[in-house]
């Protein structure tokens, strides 16, 4: 694969008519090393954020050995790429066939659950069909429902048992495994470390009521990336406050601490070049959109960083909205996206921070969705891992609670 210095070099060399995905392996490698070296526990990559095989290999080479897989397709994918990785099936609702294949064919031992029914399903699916012997090596994680009030995208309503249900479920799960964990998810793009304080306080209450030995606490994902209007505190603040509250939990002396970053490890990996096909006032018709890598820009009004790639644009920035290439009125991204006021049809734009959920969400609706993929060497448009976001020593934010 040809390697280009940056997006402008790609435009000069290719003059592309279709979108181009720009991958930055060095940025993903840096993010992974940051987590592996600084998070006070084990790091699992949440594959759903971006299942690109090249990215998975980059993360493995950077020291990420555990992977949060949420479907049997993801199990097969990662196992095919990384035969020695530890796979954790962390979707709380699975089919018996998926559990059985994961356990017997792919060596998966860690499963999450949030109901007694799911617990029974896991045990039954992992029972030896020849001998009827129940599994003795299950590693089970009970998912607790916690608040998403500090996060930009909620994950509080679909999964997780209530605090009143958790103690009994923990007691039941303990009878069927030799290793028991509690997991939760504070929601995507948590903009303050205190999101994890509230969740860990609920975890403490559930464990104390259950009175069972807990071998692992999984604080899930939610670790943010930087976007326009969403610039979180340094990641070290999150790690410090999580470690402080983890150490105070009533758990086994050798209990492990886990996390499941998806966005944080993959967001800086990719950007995309799009072309303006038409301008109508302050609306730009571009060749990717709601049914492509810009799904979040349309459906949750996510503001990605953008920059024009033309050398002859001289006017000050103005606010623009985007229309995607399909025939659907919903293929609309209101932004605002700041670009030079004299941008016109034929010009190119780079849209940044698309490594998380961007390429993974692309569809072929209306015949669109094709994109060339190339590697570039420059820095991502925004970064939490390049050494520029370090909290001053005099700031005591971590010790406030």
Secondary structure, DSSP 8 states (H G I E B T S, - for coil): --EESSHHHHHHHH--SS-EEEE-HHHHHHHHHHHHHHSSSEEEEEGGG---HHHHHHHHHTT--EEEE-SHHHHHHHHHH-TT-EEEE--S---HHHHHHHHHHH---EEEESSHHHHHHHHHHTS-TTT----S--EEEEEB----TTEEE--SSSS-B-HHHHHHHHHHHHTT-SEEEEE----EEE-STHHHHHHHHHHHHHHHHHT----EEE--S-----BTTB----HHHHHHHHHHHHTTSS--TT-EEEE--SHHHHGGGEEEEEEEEEEETTEEEES--TTTTTHHHHHS-----EEE--SS--S-EEEEEEE-SSS-TT-EEEEEEEEETT--TT-EEEE---TTTTGGG---GGG----EEEEE-S--SS-SSSS-----TT--GGG--
